Amino acid sequence: MIEKRTAAEFNSALAETFPKYFALALSLSAIAKTVVPQDVVERLARESVCELESDFREKALHAFGANVRDQAMFTIWTLRKINDLLFQITSTKVDEAKVNEDKDFCHQFNFAALHAYFSLDCLEMALRLKQPIYPEVMPELINGLRSMVNAYAWARRGAELRFPSVEMLPLETDISDDEDEMLLRASMHGMSTMNEDDDSH
């Protein structure tokens, strides 16, 4: 993927590769849930995010430039917020009347989150191999990273099925800095767009 020279080549390869990546990621997740204790899963998830954050903070500016580095760091920061929500979601069962809605939110979340993670993986591989990425491909990877905000919006919807009271959700009542406020606005915009799409069907 990271050797593609044009956006068209990248997107063609993405269409072929991403379904396999998606299926493999979900399969590994299902296995982990079965054989690995939840507290270990949570610890490994946090450690993984910290490692990603460290790699991109130290190496991405030189490798990709400030714009890509900043987008990647924001994506990783968003992933950290998502993990906090997921730990709440997985610890609480949804009402039976909302199971189908929850399954739809979960599918939409998985697609958006893994699309963003795929882009992160491409950039991380480029960092490890010291492989330059062609200029026409980089915007495609940046667009993929931005899918993490959509994933955050779907995760919020899943949390709200379980916790209708806004006080129980992160970022609703305690906006601590500019980045939190930016993410909250972005996720609300994402949910607004999704509502418009639902109304158009």
ZADO-1210 file (C-alpha; in nm, 4 decimals, padded with zeros to 6 digits):
<atoms>
<atom x="00.0000" y="00.0000" z="00.0000" code="MET" pos="1"/>
<atom x="00.2710" y="00.2468" z="00.0946" code="ILE" pos="2"/>
<atom x="00.4549" y="00.1885" z="-00.2333" code="GLU" pos="3"/>
<atom x="00.1629" y="00.3059" z="-00.4498" code="LYS" pos="4"/>
<atom x="00.2423" y="00.6114" z="-00.6595" code="ARG" pos="5"/>
<atom x="-00.1021" y="00.7567" z="-00.7367" code="THR" pos="6"/>
<atom x="-00.4325" y="00.8007" z="-00.5569" code="ALA" pos="7"/>
<atom x="-00.6012" y="00.5758" z="-00.8137" code="ALA" pos="8"/>
<atom x="-00.3510" y="00.2955" z="-00.7514" code="GLU" pos="9"/>
<atom x="-00.3863" y="00.3342" z="-00.3767" code="PHE" pos="10"/>
<atom x="-00.7667" y="00.3286" z="-00.3825" code="ASN" pos="11"/>
<atom x="-00.7706" y="00.0259" z="-00.6116" code="SER" pos="12"/>
<atom x="-00.5402" y="-00.1590" z="-00.3724" code="ALA" pos="13"/>
<atom x="-00.7482" y="-00.0381" z="-00.0757" code="LEU" pos="14"/>
<atom x="-01.0658" y="-00.1832" z="-00.2269" code="ALA" pos="15"/>
<atom x="-00.8929" y="-00.5199" z="-00.2565" code="GLU" pos="16"/>
<atom x="-00.7015" y="-00.5189" z="00.0715" code="THR" pos="17"/>
<atom x="-00.9305" y="-00.3506" z="00.3252" code="PHE" pos="18"/>
<atom x="-01.2030" y="-00.6209" z="00.3342" code="PRO" pos="19"/>
<atom x="-00.9358" y="-00.8767" z="00.4297" code="LYS" pos="20"/>
<atom x="-00.7890" y="-00.6393" z="00.6883" code="TYR" pos="21"/>
<atom x="-01.1401" y="-00.5747" z="00.8279" code="PHE" pos="22"/>
<atom x="-01.2244" y="-00.9454" z="00.8572" code="ALA" pos="23"/>
<atom x="-00.8884" y="-01.0307" z="01.0141" code="LEU" pos="24"/>
<atom x="-00.9121" y="-00.7492" z="01.2697" code="ALA" pos="25"/>
<atom x="-01.2619" y="-00.8566" z="01.3782" code="LEU" pos="26"/>
<atom x="-01.1541" y="-01.2214" z="01.4000" code="SER" pos="27"/>
<atom x="-00.8544" y="-01.1352" z="01.6181" code="LEU" pos="28"/>
<atom x="-01.0764" y="-00.9187" z="01.8371" code="SER" pos="29"/>
<atom x="-01.3244" y="-01.2039" z="01.8831" code="ALA" pos="30"/>
<atom x="-01.0432" y="-01.4436" z="01.9775" code="ILE" pos="31"/>
<atom x="-00.8991" y="-01.1918" z="02.2241" code="ALA" pos="32"/>
<atom x="-01.2389" y="-01.1492" z="02.3931" code="LYS" pos="33"/>
<atom x="-01.2636" y="-01.5254" z="02.4336" code="THR" pos="34"/>
<atom x="-00.9184" y="-01.6072" z="02.5705" code="VAL" pos="35"/>
<atom x="-00.7809" y="-01.2848" z="02.7210" code="VAL" pos="36"/>
<atom x="-00.9175" y="-01.1358" z="03.0473" code="PRO" pos="37"/>
<atom x="-01.0884" y="-00.7988" z="03.0046" code="GLN" pos="38"/>
<atom x="-00.8456" y="-00.6141" z="03.2303" code="ASP" pos="39"/>
<atom x="-00.5553" y="-00.7418" z="03.0197" code="VAL" pos="40"/>
<atom x="-00.7301" y="-00.6337" z="02.6990" code="VAL" pos="41"/>
<atom x="-00.7787" y="-00.2853" z="02.8425" code="GLU" pos="42"/>
<atom x="-00.4154" y="-00.2629" z="02.9552" code="ARG" pos="43"/>
<atom x="-00.2842" y="-00.3788" z="02.6166" code="LEU" pos="44"/>
<atom x="-00.5116" y="-00.1321" z="02.4366" code="ALA" pos="45"/>
<atom x="-00.3760" y="00.1560" z="02.6443" code="ARG" pos="46"/>
<atom x="-00.0176" y="00.0426" z="02.5917" code="GLU" pos="47"/>
<atom x="-00.0727" y="00.0137" z="02.2172" code="SER" pos="48"/>
<atom x="-00.2046" y="00.3690" z="02.1976" code="VAL" pos="49"/>
<atom x="00.0915" y="00.4958" z="02.4009" code="CYS" pos="50"/>
<atom x="00.3374" y="00.3217" z="02.1676" code="GLU" pos="51"/>
<atom x="00.1675" y="00.4669" z="01.8607" code="LEU" pos="52"/>
<atom x="00.1696" y="00.8111" z="02.0149" code="GLU" pos="53"/>
<atom x="00.5397" y="00.7860" z="02.0984" code="SER" pos="54"/>
<atom x="00.6357" y="00.6659" z="01.7493" code="ASP" pos="55"/>
<atom x="00.4476" y="00.9425" z="01.5716" code="PHE" pos="56"/>
<atom x="00.5593" y="01.2149" z="01.8104" code="ARG" pos="57"/>
<atom x="00.9253" y="01.1228" z="01.7667" code="GLU" pos="58"/>
<atom x="00.9411" y="01.0331" z="01.3970" code="LYS" pos="59"/>
<atom x="00.6440" y="01.1602" z="01.1978" code="ALA" pos="60"/>
<atom x="00.7468" y="01.5249" z="01.1647" code="LEU" pos="61"/>
<atom x="01.0704" y="01.4380" z="00.9881" code="HIS" pos="62"/>
<atom x="00.9128" y="01.1592" z="00.7813" code="ALA" pos="63"/>
<atom x="00.5844" y="01.3180" z="00.6733" code="PHE" pos="64"/>
<atom x="00.5763" y="01.6856" z="00.7714" code="GLY" pos="65"/>
<atom x="00.3778" y="01.8804" z="01.0276" code="ALA" pos="66"/>
<atom x="00.0304" y="01.8420" z="00.8733" code="ASN" pos="67"/>
<atom x="00.0415" y="01.4623" z="00.8620" code="VAL" pos="68"/>
<atom x="00.2064" y="01.4407" z="01.2035" code="ARG" pos="69"/>
<atom x="-00.0624" y="01.6620" z="01.3585" code="ASP" pos="70"/>
<atom x="-00.3481" y="01.4690" z="01.1954" code="GLN" pos="71"/>
<atom x="-00.2002" y="01.1379" z="01.3078" code="ALA" pos="72"/>
<atom x="-00.1556" y="01.2655" z="01.6636" code="MET" pos="73"/>
<atom x="-00.5150" y="01.3914" z="01.6724" code="PHE" pos="74"/>
<atom x="-00.6337" y="01.0549" z="01.5387" code="THR" pos="75"/>
<atom x="-00.4418" y="00.8698" z="01.8103" code="ILE" pos="76"/>
<atom x="-00.5770" y="01.1094" z="02.0739" code="TRP" pos="77"/>
<atom x="-00.9291" y="01.0408" z="01.9449" code="THR" pos="78"/>
<atom x="-00.8585" y="00.6677" z="01.9645" code="LEU" pos="79"/>
<atom x="-00.7693" y="00.7126" z="02.3311" code="ARG" pos="80"/>
<atom x="-01.1074" y="00.8812" z="02.3918" code="LYS" pos="81"/>
<atom x="-01.2814" y="00.6003" z="02.2029" code="ILE" pos="82"/>
<atom x="-01.1125" y="00.3352" z="02.4167" code="ASN" pos="83"/>
<atom x="-01.2445" y="00.5071" z="02.7294" code="ASP" pos="84"/>
<atom x="-01.5973" y="00.4840" z="02.5855" code="LEU" pos="85"/>
<atom x="-01.5527" y="00.1230" z="02.4756" code="LEU" pos="86"/>
<atom x="-01.4484" y="00.0145" z="02.8231" code="PHE" pos="87"/>
<atom x="-01.7801" y="00.1525" z="02.9500" code="GLN" pos="88"/>
<atom x="-01.9799" y="00.0006" z="02.6634" code="ILE" pos="89"/>
<atom x="-01.8380" y="-00.3505" z="02.7006" code="THR" pos="90"/>
<atom x="-01.9061" y="-00.3521" z="03.0736" code="SER" pos="91"/>
<atom x="-02.2778" y="-00.2755" z="03.0329" code="THR" pos="92"/>
<atom x="-02.5420" y="-00.4760" z="02.8466" code="LYS" pos="93"/>
<atom x="-02.7819" y="-00.2920" z="02.6202" code="VAL" pos="94"/>
<atom x="-03.1585" y="-00.3244" z="02.6653" code="ASP" pos="95"/>
<atom x="-03.3085" y="-00.6051" z="02.4565" code="GLU" pos="96"/>
<atom x="-03.5295" y="-00.3553" z="02.2722" code="ALA" pos="97"/>
<atom x="-03.2164" y="-00.1736" z="02.1515" code="LYS" pos="98"/>
<atom x="-03.0092" y="-00.4751" z="02.0446" code="VAL" pos="99"/>
<atom x="-03.0635" y="-00.4327" z="01.6696" code="ASN" pos="100"/>
<atom x="-02.9870" y="-00.0621" z="01.6858" code="GLU" pos="101"/>
<atom x="-02.6739" y="-00.1397" z="01.8853" code="ASP" pos="102"/>
<atom x="-02.5597" y="-00.3947" z="01.6248" code="LYS" pos="103"/>
<atom x="-02.5951" y="-00.1337" z="01.3505" code="ASP" pos="104"/>
<atom x="-02.3968" y="00.1226" z="01.5513" code="PHE" pos="105"/>
<atom x="-02.1315" y="-00.1417" z="01.6176" code="CYS" pos="106"/>
<atom x="-02.0968" y="-00.2235" z="01.2478" code="HIS" pos="107"/>
<atom x="-02.0705" y="00.1430" z="01.1525" code="GLN" pos="108"/>
<atom x="-01.8169" y="00.1985" z="01.4308" code="PHE" pos="109"/>
<atom x="-01.6030" y="-00.0968" z="01.3265" code="ASN" pos="110"/>
<atom x="-01.5895" y="00.0186" z="00.9656" code="PHE" pos="111"/>
<atom x="-01.4933" y="00.3773" z="01.0513" code="ALA" pos="112"/>
<atom x="-01.2442" y="00.2844" z="01.3232" code="ALA" pos="113"/>
<atom x="-01.0681" y="00.0203" z="01.1148" code="LEU" pos="114"/>
<atom x="-01.0540" y="00.2512" z="00.8132" code="HIS" pos="115"/>
<atom x="-00.8664" y="00.4999" z="01.0298" code="ALA" pos="116"/>
<atom x="-00.6519" y="00.2287" z="01.1866" code="TYR" pos="117"/>
<atom x="-00.5609" y="00.0997" z="00.8399" code="PHE" pos="118"/>
<atom x="-00.4214" y="00.4429" z="00.7544" code="SER" pos="119"/>
<atom x="-00.2349" y="00.4544" z="01.0852" code="LEU" pos="120"/>
<atom x="-00.0875" y="00.1122" z="01.0129" code="ASP" pos="121"/>
<atom x="00.0257" y="00.2261" z="00.6675" code="CYS" pos="122"/>
<atom x="00.1971" y="00.5319" z="00.8132" code="LEU" pos="123"/>
<atom x="00.3504" y="00.3328" z="01.0980" code="GLU" pos="124"/>
<atom x="00.4898" y="00.0776" z="00.8498" code="MET" pos="125"/>
<atom x="00.6371" y="00.3607" z="00.6466" code="ALA" pos="126"/>
<atom x="00.8020" y="00.4939" z="00.9624" code="LEU" pos="127"/>
<atom x="00.9499" y="00.1565" z="01.0521" code="ARG" pos="128"/>
<atom x="01.0795" y="00.0894" z="00.7006" code="LEU" pos="129"/>
<atom x="01.1814" y="00.4530" z="00.6457" code="LYS" pos="130"/>
<atom x="00.9728" y="00.4328" z="00.3285" code="GLN" pos="131"/>
<atom x="00.8678" y="00.7651" z="00.1717" code="PRO" pos="132"/>
<atom x="00.5050" y="00.7944" z="00.0650" code="ILE" pos="133"/>
<atom x="00.4245" y="00.9508" z="-00.2698" code="TYR" pos="134"/>
<atom x="00.2582" y="01.2943" z="-00.2466" code="PRO" pos="135"/>
<atom x="-00.0586" y="01.1892" z="-00.4308" code="GLU" pos="136"/>
<atom x="-00.1186" y="00.9042" z="-00.1861" code="VAL" pos="137"/>
<atom x="-00.0759" y="01.1056" z="00.1325" code="MET" pos="138"/>
<atom x="-00.4178" y="01.2846" z="00.1109" code="PRO" pos="139"/>
<atom x="-00.5860" y="00.9439" z="00.0848" code="GLU" pos="140"/>
<atom x="-00.4175" y="00.8352" z="00.4072" code="LEU" pos="141"/>
<atom x="-00.5134" y="01.1612" z="00.5778" code="ILE" pos="142"/>
<atom x="-00.8769" y="01.1109" z="00.4763" code="ASN" pos="143"/>
<atom x="-00.8576" y="00.7637" z="00.6246" code="GLY" pos="144"/>
<atom x="-00.7239" y="00.9029" z="00.9528" code="LEU" pos="145"/>
<atom x="-01.0180" y="01.1412" z="00.9738" code="ARG" pos="146"/>
<atom x="-01.2546" y="00.8435" z="00.9872" code="SER" pos="147"/>
<atom x="-01.1613" y="00.8095" z="01.3546" code="MET" pos="148"/>
<atom x="-01.3853" y="01.1075" z="01.4362" code="VAL" pos="149"/>
<atom x="-01.6762" y="00.9240" z="01.2712" code="ASN" pos="150"/>
<atom x="-01.5871" y="00.6193" z="01.4789" code="ALA" pos="151"/>
<atom x="-01.6023" y="00.8369" z="01.7898" code="TYR" pos="152"/>
<atom x="-01.9510" y="00.9561" z="01.6927" code="ALA" pos="153"/>
<atom x="-02.0726" y="00.5954" z="01.6531" code="TRP" pos="154"/>
<atom x="-01.9137" y="00.4977" z="01.9848" code="ALA" pos="155"/>
<atom x="-02.0988" y="00.7845" z="02.1531" code="ARG" pos="156"/>
<atom x="-02.4231" y="00.6551" z="02.0070" code="ARG" pos="157"/>
<atom x="-02.3516" y="00.3096" z="02.1474" code="GLY" pos="158"/>
<atom x="-02.2738" y="00.4600" z="02.4870" code="ALA" pos="159"/>
<atom x="-02.5907" y="00.6682" z="02.4831" code="GLU" pos="160"/>
<atom x="-02.7988" y="00.3525" z="02.4319" code="LEU" pos="161"/>
<atom x="-02.6635" y="00.2322" z="02.7641" code="ARG" pos="162"/>
<atom x="-02.6233" y="00.5623" z="02.9481" code="PHE" pos="163"/>
<atom x="-02.9071" y="00.8011" z="02.8518" code="PRO" pos="164"/>
<atom x="-02.7950" y="01.0507" z="03.1158" code="SER" pos="165"/>
<atom x="-02.5452" y="01.2882" z="02.9531" code="VAL" pos="166"/>
<atom x="-02.3558" y="01.3256" z="03.2813" code="GLU" pos="167"/>
<atom x="-02.2298" y="00.9691" z="03.2475" code="MET" pos="168"/>
<atom x="-02.0612" y="01.0271" z="02.9120" code="LEU" pos="169"/>
<atom x="-01.7101" y="01.1687" z="02.8702" code="PRO" pos="170"/>
<atom x="-01.6770" y="01.5158" z="02.7193" code="LEU" pos="171"/>
<atom x="-02.0419" y="01.6130" z="02.7675" code="GLU" pos="172"/>
<atom x="-02.0107" y="01.8231" z="03.0807" code="THR" pos="173"/>
<atom x="-01.6354" y="01.8586" z="03.1328" code="ASP" pos="174"/>
<atom x="-01.4657" y="02.0234" z="02.8352" code="ILE" pos="175"/>
<atom x="-01.1146" y="02.0626" z="02.9698" code="SER" pos="176"/>
<atom x="-00.9227" y="02.2012" z="02.6717" code="ASP" pos="177"/>
<atom x="-00.9422" y="02.3158" z="02.3116" code="ASP" pos="178"/>
<atom x="-00.8814" y="01.9666" z="02.1724" code="GLU" pos="179"/>
<atom x="-01.1706" y="01.8205" z="02.3737" code="ASP" pos="180"/>
<atom x="-01.3984" y="02.0948" z="02.2476" code="GLU" pos="181"/>
<atom x="-01.2832" y="02.0397" z="01.8891" code="MET" pos="182"/>
<atom x="-01.3499" y="01.6675" z="01.9089" code="LEU" pos="183"/>
<atom x="-01.6890" y="01.7199" z="02.0682" code="LEU" pos="184"/>
<atom x="-01.7896" y="01.9608" z="01.7878" code="ARG" pos="185"/>
<atom x="-01.6544" y="01.7240" z="01.5221" code="ALA" pos="186"/>
<atom x="-01.8386" y="01.4242" z="01.6634" code="SER" pos="187"/>
<atom x="-02.1616" y="01.6215" z="01.6970" code="MET" pos="188"/>
<atom x="-02.1233" y="01.7288" z="01.3335" code="HIS" pos="189"/>
<atom x="-02.0681" y="01.3665" z="01.2382" code="GLY" pos="190"/>
<atom x="-02.3847" y="01.2576" z="01.4156" code="MET" pos="191"/>
<atom x="-02.5778" y="01.5469" z="01.2614" code="SER" pos="192"/>
<atom x="-02.4643" y="01.4372" z="00.9157" code="THR" pos="193"/>
<atom x="-02.5633" y="01.0789" z="00.9921" code="MET" pos="194"/>
<atom x="-02.9078" y="01.1934" z="01.1024" code="ASN" pos="195"/>
<atom x="-02.9507" y="01.3847" z="00.7775" code="GLU" pos="196"/>
<atom x="-02.8516" y="01.0741" z="00.5845" code="ASP" pos="197"/>
<atom x="-03.1048" y="00.8655" z="00.7810" code="ASP" pos="198"/>
<atom x="-03.3796" y="01.1172" z="00.7062" code="ASP" pos="199"/>
<atom x="-03.3046" y="01.1074" z="00.3336" code="SER" pos="200"/>
<atom x="-03.3656" y="00.7320" z="00.3075" code="HIS" pos="201"/>
</atoms>
